[in-house]
Amino acid sequence: MVTTILRLPIVLSERGRSRSSHYNDIQQGLFTRPVTIGLRAVGWPVNEVATLNAARIAGKSDEEIRTLVIKLETARKTAA
């Protein structure tokens, strides 16, 4: 299975958020943590970005988003 990893500028564009707001969302559990793709490079799986954007569009509450983030990050561990 091939998964595309999106770098920060694309993720910010997809989300319509600033860099500081994006990292604040991660701290608050409202977005998944990045995956390491190199010594100084991180990114986010495209499916996670799309899923979280869809949840926001659907009007999910912050608590529902936090639960979704936990599920997405757990799925990363079982995918390998």
mmCIF file of the N, C-alpha and C atoms, coordinates in Angstrom:
data_MODEL
# 
_entry.id   MODEL 
# 
loop_
_atom_site.group_PDB 
_atom_site.id 
_atom_site.type_symbol 
_atom_site.label_atom_id 
_atom_site.label_alt_id 
_atom_site.label_comp_id 
_atom_site.label_asym_id 
_atom_site.label_entity_id 
_atom_site.label_seq_id 
_atom_site.pdbx_PDB_ins_code 
_atom_site.Cartn_x 
_atom_site.Cartn_y 
_atom_site.Cartn_z 
_atom_site.occupancy 
_atom_site.B_iso_or_equiv 
_atom_site.pdbx_formal_charge 
_atom_site.auth_seq_id 
_atom_site.auth_comp_id 
_atom_site.auth_asym_id 
_atom_site.auth_atom_id 
_atom_site.pdbx_PDB_model_num 
ATOM 1   N N  . MET A 1 1  ? 0.845   -1.182 0.000  1.00 0.00 ? 1  MET A N  1 
ATOM 2   C CA . MET A 1 1  ? 0.000   0.000  0.000  1.00 0.00 ? 1  MET A CA 1 
ATOM 3   C C  . MET A 1 1  ? 0.894   1.250  0.000  1.00 0.00 ? 1  MET A C  1 
ATOM 4   N N  . VAL A 1 2  ? 0.659   2.137  -0.909 1.00 0.00 ? 2  VAL A N  1 
ATOM 5   C CA . VAL A 1 2  ? 1.435   3.369  -1.019 1.00 0.00 ? 2  VAL A CA 1 
ATOM 6   C C  . VAL A 1 2  ? 0.645   4.515  -0.389 1.00 0.00 ? 2  VAL A C  1 
ATOM 7   N N  . THR A 1 3  ? 1.283   5.202  0.520  1.00 0.00 ? 3  THR A N  1 
ATOM 8   C CA . THR A 1 3  ? 0.661   6.351  1.166  1.00 0.00 ? 3  THR A CA 1 
ATOM 9   C C  . THR A 1 3  ? 1.471   7.596  0.855  1.00 0.00 ? 3  THR A C  1 
ATOM 10  N N  . THR A 1 4  ? 0.820   8.616  0.395  1.00 0.00 ? 4  THR A N  1 
ATOM 11  C CA . THR A 1 4  ? 1.491   9.878  0.111  1.00 0.00 ? 4  THR A CA 1 
ATOM 12  C C  . THR A 1 4  ? 1.655   10.662 1.404  1.00 0.00 ? 4  THR A C  1 
ATOM 13  N N  . ILE A 1 5  ? 2.837   11.212 1.587  1.00 0.00 ? 5  ILE A N  1 
ATOM 14  C CA . ILE A 1 5  ? 3.118   12.046 2.750  1.00 0.00 ? 5  ILE A CA 1 
ATOM 15  C C  . ILE A 1 5  ? 3.163   13.498 2.278  1.00 0.00 ? 5  ILE A C  1 
ATOM 16  N N  . LEU A 1 6  ? 2.362   14.336 2.910  1.00 0.00 ? 6  LEU A N  1 
ATOM 17  C CA . LEU A 1 6  ? 2.319   15.756 2.570  1.00 0.00 ? 6  LEU A CA 1 
ATOM 18  C C  . LEU A 1 6  ? 3.225   16.540 3.504  1.00 0.00 ? 6  LEU A C  1 
ATOM 19  N N  . ARG A 1 7  ? 4.010   17.448 2.937  1.00 0.00 ? 7  ARG A N  1 
ATOM 20  C CA . ARG A 1 7  ? 4.863   18.320 3.729  1.00 0.00 ? 7  ARG A CA 1 
ATOM 21  C C  . ARG A 1 7  ? 4.040   19.494 4.255  1.00 0.00 ? 7  ARG A C  1 
ATOM 22  N N  . LEU A 1 8  ? 4.602   20.211 5.214  1.00 0.00 ? 8  LEU A N  1 
ATOM 23  C CA . LEU A 1 8  ? 3.891   21.266 5.933  1.00 0.00 ? 8  LEU A CA 1 
ATOM 24  C C  . LEU A 1 8  ? 3.231   22.322 5.044  1.00 0.00 ? 8  LEU A C  1 
ATOM 25  N N  . PRO A 1 9  ? 3.903   22.902 4.055  1.00 0.00 ? 9  PRO A N  1 
ATOM 26  C CA . PRO A 1 9  ? 3.230   23.940 3.266  1.00 0.00 ? 9  PRO A CA 1 
ATOM 27  C C  . PRO A 1 9  ? 1.936   23.462 2.600  1.00 0.00 ? 9  PRO A C  1 
ATOM 28  N N  . ILE A 1 10 ? 1.932   22.230 2.132  1.00 0.00 ? 10 ILE A N  1 
ATOM 29  C CA . ILE A 1 10 ? 0.720   21.695 1.493  1.00 0.00 ? 10 ILE A CA 1 
ATOM 30  C C  . ILE A 1 10 ? -0.360  21.444 2.539  1.00 0.00 ? 10 ILE A C  1 
ATOM 31  N N  . VAL A 1 11 ? 0.034   20.914 3.698  1.00 0.00 ? 11 VAL A N  1 
ATOM 32  C CA . VAL A 1 11 ? -0.938  20.661 4.772  1.00 0.00 ? 11 VAL A CA 1 
ATOM 33  C C  . VAL A 1 11 ? -1.582  21.978 5.208  1.00 0.00 ? 11 VAL A C  1 
ATOM 34  N N  . LEU A 1 12 ? -0.774  23.007 5.371  1.00 0.00 ? 12 LEU A N  1 
ATOM 35  C CA . LEU A 1 12 ? -1.319  24.310 5.776  1.00 0.00 ? 12 LEU A CA 1 
ATOM 36  C C  . LEU A 1 12 ? -2.281  24.846 4.726  1.00 0.00 ? 12 LEU A C  1 
ATOM 37  N N  . SER A 1 13 ? -1.937  24.669 3.481  1.00 0.00 ? 13 SER A N  1 
ATOM 38  C CA . SER A 1 13 ? -2.806  25.112 2.393  1.00 0.00 ? 13 SER A CA 1 
ATOM 39  C C  . SER A 1 13 ? -4.118  24.337 2.386  1.00 0.00 ? 13 SER A C  1 
ATOM 40  N N  . GLU A 1 14 ? -4.023  23.028 2.568  1.00 0.00 ? 14 GLU A N  1 
ATOM 41  C CA . GLU A 1 14 ? -5.223  22.175 2.594  1.00 0.00 ? 14 GLU A CA 1 
ATOM 42  C C  . GLU A 1 14 ? -6.135  22.542 3.763  1.00 0.00 ? 14 GLU A C  1 
ATOM 43  N N  . ARG A 1 15 ? -5.540  22.884 4.889  1.00 0.00 ? 15 ARG A N  1 
ATOM 44  C CA . ARG A 1 15 ? -6.298  23.189 6.096  1.00 0.00 ? 15 ARG A CA 1 
ATOM 45  C C  . ARG A 1 15 ? -6.762  24.640 6.169  1.00 0.00 ? 15 ARG A C  1 
ATOM 46  N N  . GLY A 1 16 ? -6.046  25.518 5.490  1.00 0.00 ? 16 GLY A N  1 
ATOM 47  C CA . GLY A 1 16 ? -6.371  26.932 5.601  1.00 0.00 ? 16 GLY A CA 1 
ATOM 48  C C  . GLY A 1 16 ? -5.988  27.506 6.954  1.00 0.00 ? 16 GLY A C  1 
ATOM 49  N N  . ARG A 1 17 ? -4.910  26.973 7.532  1.00 0.00 ? 17 ARG A N  1 
ATOM 50  C CA . ARG A 1 17 ? -4.457  27.409 8.856  1.00 0.00 ? 17 ARG A CA 1 
ATOM 51  C C  . ARG A 1 17 ? -3.040  27.951 8.751  1.00 0.00 ? 17 ARG A C  1 
ATOM 52  N N  . SER A 1 18 ? -2.668  28.769 9.725  1.00 0.00 ? 18 SER A N  1 
ATOM 53  C CA . SER A 1 18 ? -1.291  29.248 9.805  1.00 0.00 ? 18 SER A CA 1 
ATOM 54  C C  . SER A 1 18 ? -0.436  28.164 10.459 1.00 0.00 ? 18 SER A C  1 
ATOM 55  N N  . ARG A 1 19 ? 0.867   28.330 10.333 1.00 0.00 ? 19 ARG A N  1 
ATOM 56  C CA . ARG A 1 19 ? 1.794   27.361 10.925 1.00 0.00 ? 19 ARG A CA 1 
ATOM 57  C C  . ARG A 1 19 ? 1.594   27.274 12.446 1.00 0.00 ? 19 ARG A C  1 
ATOM 58  N N  . SER A 1 20 ? 1.508   28.422 13.100 1.00 0.00 ? 20 SER A N  1 
ATOM 59  C CA . SER A 1 20 ? 1.364   28.418 14.561 1.00 0.00 ? 20 SER A CA 1 
ATOM 60  C C  . SER A 1 20 ? 0.027   27.806 14.980 1.00 0.00 ? 20 SER A C  1 
ATOM 61  N N  . SER A 1 21 ? -1.038  28.082 14.253 1.00 0.00 ? 21 SER A N  1 
ATOM 62  C CA . SER A 1 21 ? -2.341  27.486 14.569 1.00 0.00 ? 21 SER A CA 1 
ATOM 63  C C  . SER A 1 21 ? -2.320  25.976 14.352 1.00 0.00 ? 21 SER A C  1 
ATOM 64  N N  . HIS A 1 22 ? -1.629  25.548 13.303 1.00 0.00 ? 22 HIS A N  1 
ATOM 65  C CA . HIS A 1 22 ? -1.529  24.117 13.012 1.00 0.00 ? 22 HIS A CA 1 
ATOM 66  C C  . HIS A 1 22 ? -0.836  23.387 14.165 1.00 0.00 ? 22 HIS A C  1 
ATOM 67  N N  . TYR A 1 23 ? 0.319   23.908 14.601 1.00 0.00 ? 23 TYR A N  1 
ATOM 68  C CA . TYR A 1 23 ? 1.039   23.254 15.689 1.00 0.00 ? 23 TYR A CA 1 
ATOM 69  C C  . TYR A 1 23 ? 0.300   23.388 17.020 1.00 0.00 ? 23 TYR A C  1 
ATOM 70  N N  . ASN A 1 24 ? -0.457  24.438 17.196 1.00 0.00 ? 24 ASN A N  1 
ATOM 71  C CA . ASN A 1 24 ? -1.299  24.571 18.383 1.00 0.00 ? 24 ASN A CA 1 
ATOM 72  C C  . ASN A 1 24 ? -2.385  23.489 18.375 1.00 0.00 ? 24 ASN A C  1 
ATOM 73  N N  . ASP A 1 25 ? -2.970  23.227 17.209 1.00 0.00 ? 25 ASP A N  1 
ATOM 74  C CA . ASP A 1 25 ? -3.965  22.158 17.081 1.00 0.00 ? 25 ASP A CA 1 
ATOM 75  C C  . ASP A 1 25 ? -3.365  20.807 17.454 1.00 0.00 ? 25 ASP A C  1 
ATOM 76  N N  . ILE A 1 26 ? -2.118  20.565 17.060 1.00 0.00 ? 26 ILE A N  1 
ATOM 77  C CA . ILE A 1 26 ? -1.453  19.306 17.398 1.00 0.00 ? 26 ILE A CA 1 
ATOM 78  C C  . ILE A 1 26 ? -1.298  19.197 18.906 1.00 0.00 ? 26 ILE A C  1 
ATOM 79  N N  . GLN A 1 27 ? -0.871  20.270 19.558 1.00 0.00 ? 27 GLN A N  1 
ATOM 80  C CA . GLN A 1 27 ? -0.705  20.264 21.010 1.00 0.00 ? 27 GLN A CA 1 
ATOM 81  C C  . GLN A 1 27 ? -2.021  20.008 21.729 1.00 0.00 ? 27 GLN A C  1 
ATOM 82  N N  . GLN A 1 28 ? -3.117  20.507 21.164 1.00 0.00 ? 28 GLN A N  1 
ATOM 83  C CA . GLN A 1 28 ? -4.430  20.338 21.786 1.00 0.00 ? 28 GLN A CA 1 
ATOM 84  C C  . GLN A 1 28 ? -5.100  19.021 21.397 1.00 0.00 ? 28 GLN A C  1 
ATOM 85  N N  . GLY A 1 29 ? -4.430  18.215 20.588 1.00 0.00 ? 29 GLY A N  1 
ATOM 86  C CA . GLY A 1 29 ? -4.984  16.925 20.180 1.00 0.00 ? 29 GLY A CA 1 
ATOM 87  C C  . GLY A 1 29 ? -6.012  17.031 19.074 1.00 0.00 ? 29 GLY A C  1 
ATOM 88  N N  . LEU A 1 30 ? -6.008  18.152 18.341 1.00 0.00 ? 30 LEU A N  1 
ATOM 89  C CA . LEU A 1 30 ? -6.993  18.366 17.291 1.00 0.00 ? 30 LEU A CA 1 
ATOM 90  C C  . LEU A 1 30 ? -6.447  18.058 15.890 1.00 0.00 ? 30 LEU A C  1 
ATOM 91  N N  . PHE A 1 31 ? -5.196  17.594 15.828 1.00 0.00 ? 31 PHE A N  1 
ATOM 92  C CA . PHE A 1 31 ? -4.611  17.175 14.563 1.00 0.00 ? 31 PHE A CA 1 
ATOM 93  C C  . PHE A 1 31 ? -3.521  16.168 14.883 1.00 0.00 ? 31 PHE A C  1 
ATOM 94  N N  . THR A 1 32 ? -3.282  15.255 13.967 1.00 0.00 ? 32 THR A N  1 
ATOM 95  C CA . THR A 1 32 ? -2.289  14.212 14.203 1.00 0.00 ? 32 THR A CA 1 
ATOM 96  C C  . THR A 1 32 ? -0.878  14.786 14.241 1.00 0.00 ? 32 THR A C  1 
ATOM 97  N N  . ARG A 1 33 ? -0.009  14.103 14.964 1.00 0.00 ? 33 ARG A N  1 
ATOM 98  C CA . ARG A 1 33 ? 1.398   14.486 15.011 1.00 0.00 ? 33 ARG A CA 1 
ATOM 99  C C  . ARG A 1 33 ? 2.055   14.104 13.690 1.00 0.00 ? 33 ARG A C  1 
ATOM 100 N N  . PRO A 1 34 ? 3.108   14.809 13.321 1.00 0.00 ? 34 PRO A N  1 
ATOM 101 C CA . PRO A 1 34 ? 3.771   14.487 12.060 1.00 0.00 ? 34 PRO A CA 1 
ATOM 102 C C  . PRO A 1 34 ? 4.540   13.167 12.147 1.00 0.00 ? 34 PRO A C  1 
ATOM 103 N N  . VAL A 1 35 ? 4.795   12.584 10.987 1.00 0.00 ? 35 VAL A N  1 
ATOM 104 C CA . VAL A 1 35 ? 5.647   11.407 10.898 1.00 0.00 ? 35 VAL A CA 1 
ATOM 105 C C  . VAL A 1 35 ? 7.016   11.862 10.389 1.00 0.00 ? 35 VAL A C  1 
ATOM 106 N N  . THR A 1 36 ? 8.056   11.238 10.877 1.00 0.00 ? 36 THR A N  1 
ATOM 107 C CA . THR A 1 36 ? 9.409   11.570 10.450 1.00 0.00 ? 36 THR A CA 1 
ATOM 108 C C  . THR A 1 36 ? 9.677   10.898 9.115  1.00 0.00 ? 36 THR A C  1 
ATOM 109 N N  . ILE A 1 37 ? 10.150  11.682 8.150  1.00 0.00 ? 37 ILE A N  1 
ATOM 110 C CA . ILE A 1 37 ? 10.462  11.122 6.839  1.00 0.00 ? 37 ILE A CA 1 
ATOM 111 C C  . ILE A 1 37 ? 11.933  11.337 6.475  1.00 0.00 ? 37 ILE A C  1 
ATOM 112 N N  . GLY A 1 38 ? 12.676  11.917 7.377  1.00 0.00 ? 38 GLY A N  1 
ATOM 113 C CA . GLY A 1 38 ? 14.101  12.154 7.177  1.00 0.00 ? 38 GLY A CA 1 
ATOM 114 C C  . GLY A 1 38 ? 14.693  12.739 8.442  1.00 0.00 ? 38 GLY A C  1 
ATOM 115 N N  . LEU A 1 39 ? 15.993  13.034 8.405  1.00 0.00 ? 39 LEU A N  1 
ATOM 116 C CA . LEU A 1 39 ? 16.644  13.586 9.591  1.00 0.00 ? 39 LEU A CA 1 
ATOM 117 C C  . LEU A 1 39 ? 16.020  14.903 10.036 1.00 0.00 ? 39 LEU A C  1 
ATOM 118 N N  . ARG A 1 40 ? 15.670  15.743 9.071  1.00 0.00 ? 40 ARG A N  1 
ATOM 119 C CA . ARG A 1 40 ? 15.085  17.044 9.401  1.00 0.00 ? 40 ARG A CA 1 
ATOM 120 C C  . ARG A 1 40 ? 13.805  17.288 8.629  1.00 0.00 ? 40 ARG A C  1 
ATOM 121 N N  . ALA A 1 41 ? 13.079  16.226 8.348  1.00 0.00 ? 41 ALA A N  1 
ATOM 122 C CA . ALA A 1 41 ? 11.870  16.358 7.538  1.00 0.00 ? 41 ALA A CA 1 
ATOM 123 C C  . ALA A 1 41 ? 10.723  15.569 8.165  1.00 0.00 ? 41 ALA A C  1 
ATOM 124 N N  . VAL A 1 42 ? 9.563   16.205 8.199  1.00 0.00 ? 42 VAL A N  1 
ATOM 125 C CA . VAL A 1 42 ? 8.353   15.546 8.681  1.00 0.00 ? 42 VAL A CA 1 
ATOM 126 C C  . VAL A 1 42 ? 7.228   15.802 7.688  1.00 0.00 ? 42 VAL A C  1 
ATOM 127 N N  . GLY A 1 43 ? 6.181   15.030 7.834  1.00 0.00 ? 43 GLY A N  1 
ATOM 128 C CA . GLY A 1 43 ? 5.015   15.205 6.990  1.00 0.00 ? 43 GLY A CA 1 
ATOM 129 C C  . GLY A 1 43 ? 3.817   14.505 7.596  1.00 0.00 ? 43 GLY A C  1 
ATOM 130 N N  . TRP A 1 44 ? 2.698   14.574 6.889  1.00 0.00 ? 44 TRP A N  1 
ATOM 131 C CA . TRP A 1 44 ? 1.459   13.969 7.358  1.00 0.00 ? 44 TRP A CA 1 
ATOM 132 C C  . TRP A 1 44 ? 0.876   13.103 6.245  1.00 0.00 ? 44 TRP A C  1 
ATOM 133 N N  . PRO A 1 45 ? 0.405   11.903 6.583  1.00 0.00 ? 45 PRO A N  1 
ATOM 134 C CA . PRO A 1 45 ? -0.237  11.069 5.567  1.00 0.00 ? 45 PRO A CA 1 
ATOM 135 C C  . PRO A 1 45 ? -1.453  11.784 4.977  1.00 0.00 ? 45 PRO A C  1 
ATOM 136 N N  . VAL A 1 46 ? -1.566  11.750 3.667  1.00 0.00 ? 46 VAL A N  1 
ATOM 137 C CA . VAL A 1 46 ? -2.634  12.459 2.962  1.00 0.00 ? 46 VAL A CA 1 
ATOM 138 C C  . VAL A 1 46 ? -4.017  12.021 3.443  1.00 0.00 ? 46 VAL A C  1 
ATOM 139 N N  . ASN A 1 47 ? -4.171  10.735 3.754  1.00 0.00 ? 47 ASN A N  1 
ATOM 140 C CA . ASN A 1 47 ? -5.484  10.260 4.200  1.00 0.00 ? 47 ASN A CA 1 
ATOM 141 C C  . ASN A 1 47 ? -5.885  10.867 5.549  1.00 0.00 ? 47 ASN A C  1 
ATOM 142 N N  . GLU A 1 48 ? -4.918  11.125 6.430  1.00 0.00 ? 48 GLU A N  1 
ATOM 143 C CA . GLU A 1 48 ? -5.231  11.740 7.722  1.00 0.00 ? 48 GLU A CA 1 
ATOM 144 C C  . GLU A 1 48 ? -5.665  13.183 7.547  1.00 0.00 ? 48 GLU A C  1 
ATOM 145 N N  . VAL A 1 49 ? -4.976  13.899 6.685  1.00 0.00 ? 49 VAL A N  1 
ATOM 146 C CA . VAL A 1 49 ? -5.338  15.299 6.419  1.00 0.00 ? 49 VAL A CA 1 
ATOM 147 C C  . VAL A 1 49 ? -6.751  15.363 5.850  1.00 0.00 ? 49 VAL A C  1 
ATOM 148 N N  . ALA A 1 50 ? -7.041  14.501 4.883  1.00 0.00 ? 50 ALA A N  1 
ATOM 149 C CA . ALA A 1 50 ? -8.365  14.484 4.255  1.00 0.00 ? 50 ALA A CA 1 
ATOM 150 C C  . ALA A 1 50 ? -9.454  14.089 5.255  1.00 0.00 ? 50 ALA A C  1 
ATOM 151 N N  . THR A 1 51 ? -9.174  13.106 6.090  1.00 0.00 ? 51 THR A N  1 
ATOM 152 C CA . THR A 1 51 ? -10.154 12.645 7.078  1.00 0.00 ? 51 THR A CA 1 
ATOM 153 C C  . THR A 1 51 ? -10.468 13.735 8.093  1.00 0.00 ? 51 THR A C  1 
ATOM 154 N N  . LEU A 1 52 ? -9.436  14.413 8.580  1.00 0.00 ? 52 LEU A N  1 
ATOM 155 C CA . LEU A 1 52 ? -9.658  15.469 9.566  1.00 0.00 ? 52 LEU A CA 1 
ATOM 156 C C  . LEU A 1 52 ? -10.348 16.680 8.955  1.00 0.00 ? 52 LEU A C  1 
ATOM 157 N N  . ASN A 1 53 ? -10.013 17.005 7.711  1.00 0.00 ? 53 ASN A N  1 
ATOM 158 C CA . ASN A 1 53 ? -10.716 18.100 7.036  1.00 0.00 ? 53 ASN A CA 1 
ATOM 159 C C  . ASN A 1 53 ? -12.191 17.752 6.841  1.00 0.00 ? 53 ASN A C  1 
ATOM 160 N N  . ALA A 1 54 ? -12.469 16.525 6.461  1.00 0.00 ? 54 ALA A N  1 
ATOM 161 C CA . ALA A 1 54 ? -13.856 16.089 6.268  1.00 0.00 ? 54 ALA A CA 1 
ATOM 162 C C  . ALA A 1 54 ? -14.634 16.138 7.580  1.00 0.00 ? 54 ALA A C  1 
ATOM 163 N N  . ALA A 1 55 ? -13.985 15.783 8.680  1.00 0.00 ? 55 ALA A N  1 
ATOM 164 C CA . ALA A 1 55 ? -14.645 15.827 9.990  1.00 0.00 ? 55 ALA A CA 1 
ATOM 165 C C  . ALA A 1 55 ? -14.989 17.267 10.368 1.00 0.00 ? 55 ALA A C  1 
ATOM 166 N N  . ARG A 1 56 ? -14.079 18.193 10.082 1.00 0.00 ? 56 ARG A N  1 
ATOM 167 C CA . ARG A 1 56 ? -14.353 19.609 10.346 1.00 0.00 ? 56 ARG A CA 1 
ATOM 168 C C  . ARG A 1 56 ? -15.512 20.104 9.494  1.00 0.00 ? 56 ARG A C  1 
ATOM 169 N N  . ILE A 1 57 ? -15.488 19.743 8.217  1.00 0.00 ? 57 ILE A N  1 
ATOM 170 C CA . ILE A 1 57 ? -16.562 20.162 7.314  1.00 0.00 ? 57 ILE A CA 1 
ATOM 171 C C  . ILE A 1 57 ? -17.903 19.604 7.780  1.00 0.00 ? 57 ILE A C  1 
ATOM 172 N N  . ALA A 1 58 ? -17.882 18.385 8.322  1.00 0.00 ? 58 ALA A N  1 
ATOM 173 C CA . ALA A 1 58 ? -19.111 17.745 8.803  1.00 0.00 ? 58 ALA A CA 1 
ATOM 174 C C  . ALA A 1 58 ? -19.599 18.350 10.119 1.00 0.00 ? 58 ALA A C  1 
ATOM 175 N N  . GLY A 1 59 ? -18.806 19.246 10.710 1.00 0.00 ? 59 GLY A N  1 
ATOM 176 C CA . GLY A 1 59 ? -19.237 19.919 11.929 1.00 0.00 ? 59 GLY A CA 1 
ATOM 177 C C  . GLY A 1 59 ? -18.981 19.139 13.202 1.00 0.00 ? 59 GLY A C  1 
ATOM 178 N N  . LYS A 1 60 ? -18.026 18.235 13.175 1.00 0.00 ? 60 LYS A N  1 
ATOM 179 C CA . LYS A 1 60 ? -17.709 17.452 14.376 1.00 0.00 ? 60 LYS A CA 1 
ATOM 180 C C  . LYS A 1 60 ? -17.169 18.367 15.473 1.00 0.00 ? 60 LYS A C  1 
ATOM 181 N N  . SER A 1 61 ? -17.458 18.011 16.698 1.00 0.00 ? 61 SER A N  1 
ATOM 182 C CA . SER A 1 61 ? -16.996 18.792 17.846 1.00 0.00 ? 61 SER A CA 1 
ATOM 183 C C  . SER A 1 61 ? -15.508 18.531 18.091 1.00 0.00 ? 61 SER A C  1 
ATOM 184 N N  . ASP A 1 62 ? -14.893 19.383 18.900 1.00 0.00 ? 62 ASP A N  1 
ATOM 185 C CA . ASP A 1 62 ? -13.481 19.191 19.225 1.00 0.00 ? 62 ASP A CA 1 
ATOM 186 C C  . ASP A 1 62 ? -13.249 17.848 19.895 1.00 0.00 ? 62 ASP A C  1 
ATOM 187 N N  . GLU A 1 63 ? -14.153 17.414 20.746 1.00 0.00 ? 63 GLU A N  1 
ATOM 188 C CA . GLU A 1 63 ? -14.011 16.112 21.408 1.00 0.00 ? 63 GLU A CA 1 
ATOM 189 C C  . GLU A 1 63 ? -14.072 14.980 20.391 1.00 0.00 ? 63 GLU A C  1 
ATOM 190 N N  . GLU A 1 64 ? -14.966 15.076 19.431 1.00 0.00 ? 64 GLU A N  1 
ATOM 191 C CA . GLU A 1 64 ? -15.052 14.060 18.380 1.00 0.00 ? 64 GLU A CA 1 
ATOM 192 C C  . GLU A 1 64 ? -13.785 14.057 17.533 1.00 0.00 ? 64 GLU A C  1 
ATOM 193 N N  . ILE A 1 65 ? -13.228 15.236 17.274 1.00 0.00 ? 65 ILE A N  1 
ATOM 194 C CA . ILE A 1 65 ? -11.982 15.345 16.511 1.00 0.00 ? 65 ILE A CA 1 
ATOM 195 C C  . ILE A 1 65 ? -10.838 14.707 17.300 1.00 0.00 ? 65 ILE A C  1 
ATOM 196 N N  . ARG A 1 66 ? -10.769 14.955 18.599 1.00 0.00 ? 66 ARG A N  1 
ATOM 197 C CA . ARG A 1 66 ? -9.707  14.361 19.428 1.00 0.00 ? 66 ARG A CA 1 
ATOM 198 C C  . ARG A 1 66 ? -9.787  12.837 19.396 1.00 0.00 ? 66 ARG A C  1 
ATOM 199 N N  . THR A 1 67 ? -10.988 12.296 19.466 1.00 0.00 ? 67 THR A N  1 
ATOM 200 C CA . THR A 1 67 ? -11.172 10.846 19.384 1.00 0.00 ? 67 THR A CA 1 
ATOM 201 C C  . THR A 1 67 ? -10.711 10.323 18.027 1.00 0.00 ? 67 THR A C  1 
ATOM 202 N N  . LEU A 1 68 ? -11.026 11.044 16.974 1.00 0.00 ? 68 LEU A N  1 
ATOM 203 C CA . LEU A 1 68 ? -10.606 10.665 15.630 1.00 0.00 ? 68 LEU A CA 1 
ATOM 204 C C  . LEU A 1 68 ? -9.086  10.703 15.502 1.00 0.00 ? 68 LEU A C  1 
ATOM 205 N N  . VAL A 1 69 ? -8.444  11.703 16.072 1.00 0.00 ? 69 VAL A N  1 
ATOM 206 C CA . VAL A 1 69 ? -6.981  11.811 16.036 1.00 0.00 ? 69 VAL A CA 1 
ATOM 207 C C  . VAL A 1 69 ? -6.350  10.595 16.704 1.00 0.00 ? 69 VAL A C  1 
ATOM 208 N N  . ILE A 1 70 ? -6.891  10.191 17.841 1.00 0.00 ? 70 ILE A N  1 
ATOM 209 C CA . ILE A 1 70 ? -6.376  9.009  18.548 1.00 0.00 ? 70 ILE A CA 1 
ATOM 210 C C  . ILE A 1 70 ? -6.508  7.770  17.665 1.00 0.00 ? 70 ILE A C  1 
ATOM 211 N N  . LYS A 1 71 ? -7.645  7.621  17.014 1.00 0.00 ? 71 LYS A N  1 
ATOM 212 C CA . LYS A 1 71 ? -7.853  6.464  16.131 1.00 0.00 ? 71 LYS A CA 1 
ATOM 213 C C  . LYS A 1 71 ? -6.885  6.483  14.958 1.00 0.00 ? 71 LYS A C  1 
ATOM 214 N N  . LEU A 1 72 ? -6.673  7.644  14.363 1.00 0.00 ? 72 LEU A N  1 
ATOM 215 C CA . LEU A 1 72 ? -5.766  7.745  13.227 1.00 0.00 ? 72 LEU A CA 1 
ATOM 216 C C  . LEU A 1 72 ? -4.328  7.430  13.639 1.00 0.00 ? 72 LEU A C  1 
ATOM 217 N N  . GLU A 1 73 ? -3.901  7.925  14.774 1.00 0.00 ? 73 GLU A N  1 
ATOM 218 C CA . GLU A 1 73 ? -2.539  7.664  15.214 1.00 0.00 ? 73 GLU A CA 1 
ATOM 219 C C  . GLU A 1 73 ? -2.355  6.206  15.631 1.00 0.00 ? 73 GLU A C  1 
ATOM 220 N N  . THR A 1 74 ? -3.389  5.600  16.173 1.00 0.00 ? 74 THR A N  1 
ATOM 221 C CA . THR A 1 74 ? -3.338  4.176  16.515 1.00 0.00 ? 74 THR A CA 1 
ATOM 222 C C  . THR A 1 74 ? -3.254  3.331  15.241 1.00 0.00 ? 74 THR A C  1 
ATOM 223 N N  . ALA A 1 75 ? -3.992  3.733  14.210 1.00 0.00 ? 75 ALA A N  1 
ATOM 224 C CA . ALA A 1 75 ? -3.972  3.006  12.946 1.00 0.00 ? 75 ALA A CA 1 
ATOM 225 C C  . ALA A 1 75 ? -2.601  3.029  12.298 1.00 0.00 ? 75 ALA A C  1 
ATOM 226 N N  . ARG A 1 76 ? -1.812  4.064  12.537 1.00 0.00 ? 76 ARG A N  1 
ATOM 227 C CA . ARG A 1 76 ? -0.450  4.136  12.014 1.00 0.00 ? 76 ARG A CA 1 
ATOM 228 C C  . ARG A 1 76 ? 0.384   2.970  12.534 1.00 0.00 ? 76 ARG A C  1 
ATOM 229 N N  . LYS A 1 77 ? 0.215   2.670  13.808 1.00 0.00 ? 77 LYS A N  1 
ATOM 230 C CA . LYS A 1 77 ? 1.021   1.625  14.438 1.00 0.00 ? 77 LYS A CA 1 
ATOM 231 C C  . LYS A 1 77 ? 0.657   0.235  13.925 1.00 0.00 ? 77 LYS A C  1 
ATOM 232 N N  . THR A 1 78 ? -0.604  0.037  13.600 1.00 0.00 ? 78 THR A N  1 
ATOM 233 C CA . THR A 1 78 ? -1.055  -1.268 13.137 1.00 0.00 ? 78 THR A CA 1 
ATOM 234 C C  . THR A 1 78 ? -0.873  -1.444 11.636 1.00 0.00 ? 78 THR A C  1 
ATOM 235 N N  . ALA A 1 79 ? -0.606  -0.355 10.925 1.00 0.00 ? 79 ALA A N  1 
ATOM 236 C CA . ALA A 1 79 ? -0.453  -0.423 9.464  1.00 0.00 ? 79 ALA A CA 1 
ATOM 237 C C  . ALA A 1 79 ? 0.868   -1.073 9.057  1.00 0.00 ? 79 ALA A C  1 
ATOM 238 N N  . ALA A 1 80 ? 1.855   -0.980 9.922  1.00 0.00 ? 80 ALA A N  1 
ATOM 239 C CA . ALA A 1 80 ? 3.189   -1.485 9.567  1.00 0.00 ? 80 ALA A CA 1 
ATOM 240 C C  . ALA A 1 80 ? 3.303   -2.967 9.656  1.00 0.00 ? 80 ALA A C  1 
# 
